[in-house]
C-alpha cells in the first residue's frame, strides 16, 4: 500500500482533532456560574478556537501542497528502526495520557511518582540520582503548592 503525506497534513489533522475535542470539553472542565459575555470560559475558547482554525488551515495547506513523501507500507516496514522509534514516542504519549486520567483518581503525588518511575525505566536510567532528582522535584512542587501557597492538588 502506498501513502502520500507531508508533515503539514499530519500535524494539522492531529491538532484539529485535539482542538475539536478540547472545545467540547470546555463546559465540563471550566465551569462558571457567570452569565456575562466574558467569563472564565472566554480565554480558553479563544485559544482553542484559534488552535482549531489554524490547524485546519495547516491541514488544507498540506493537502494542496505539491511535495509529498511517498511511503510504501509492507510487513518489513513494521520491523524497521524508524517504526520502532515512532512506537517509542507513541508509548511515551500513552504514558502522559494515562497520567492525565489517573491523576484525578490517585492524586498528584502517587500518579506523578508513578509517571516518573515509568518514564525513567522506559528510557533505561540506571543511576540512582537520575531517579532522585525528579522524585525530589515532585516533593518540592507538592510542598510549595500545598503548604506554602495552600493550593489543593488532586
N, C-alpha and C positions, 0 to 999 in steps of 0.2 A: 504494500500500500504506500502511496506517495502523498505527502502532505507539504503544502507550500505555506510558509508563515514568515512573519518578521516579529521583532520584539515589540513593536507598537501594537500589533494585534493582540498579543498575549497579555501585556501589561494593561492595555486599555480594557480588555474583557474582564480581567481579574478585578480591577479597581471599579469598573462599572457595576459588577455584581456586588462587590463589597459596599459600594455607595448605596445601592438599592436596598440591601439588607439592613444597613445602618439607618437609613431613612425610615424604614418601617419599625425599627426598634426604638427610635427616639421617644415616642409616647410612654413606653414601658420603662425605659431607663432614666429619662429625665422627666420626672413628674412635677407638675406645677398646679397650684390652685388659682393662679392669676388668670384673669380673663382679658387682659390687655393685649394689644398687638405685639408689644415687645415683652417677652417673658424669658424664663430660664431655657426654653427650647429654641429661642431665636438664633443665637450664635451657632449651636450645633446644626441647626437646619441650614443655615447659610454655608457653613463649612462643608457639610456632607453633600448639599446640593451642588456646590462648586466642584467637589470631588467627582460626583457623578457626571456632570456636564462635560468637564474637561476629559474625563476618562472615555466618554462616548466619542468626543472629538478625536482623541488619540486612536481609538479603535477604528473610526472611519478613515483616518489618515493611513493607518496600516492596511486597511482593506483595499484602498485605492492606490497604494504605492506600487511602483513597477518592480522594485527589487524585493524579492522574497527568497528565502532559503528553501531548498528542497530537501526533504528528509524522507528516506525510504525506510519504512518500518518492517523489520523482519524479526525472526526469532533471535538472531545474533545480536540485534540492537539492544535487547534486554539484558545481554551479558556484557555489554561494553563498559568501559571505565566511566565514560561520560554519564551513562544511565545510572550507575551506582552512585556517582557524585550527586546527581539530581535527587536520587532516592534519599540520600542522607539529608539533604535540605528539606525535603518533604517530611521526613521523620522529625526533624527539629521543629518545623512548623506545627506538627501534630502535638509535640510536647507543649508548645505555647497555647494551643487551643485547649488541650486537656487542663492546663493550668487555669485558664480563664473559667472553665466550667467547675473546677474543683475548689477554687478559692472561696466561693460563697458557702460551700458545704463544710470544708475542713478548716477554714480560717487562713489568714495571711501567713503566719509563721510556719505552720505544718506544710502547707502547699508550696511555699517558696523554698523551704528546705528540701522538699522532695524534688522540685524542679532543678535546684542547684545540683543536687546529687545525681539526678538523671542526666543532666547535660554534661557534667564532669565525667561521669562514667562513659557516656556515649562518645565523647571525644578523647577518651583514654588518658585522662590526667592521672599521673602516678604518684606525684609528690604530695605529702600531707598538707603543705601550706597552700597548694592550689585549691584545696577544699576549704581551708581555714579562712582565707581572705573573703570569698563571697558569703560564707556562712556567718562570719563576723559582721559583714555589712547588713545581712538580714537582721541581726540583733540590734545593730546601731539604728537602722531605719525604724524598727519596731519601737525602740526606746524613744527616739526623737518624736515620732508621731503620737504614740500612746501616752508617754509620761510627760514629756516637755510641752508638746502642743495640745495634748488632751483631745486628739482626733481619733475616733474609733476606727479601727481597721476591721475588715471582715474576719 
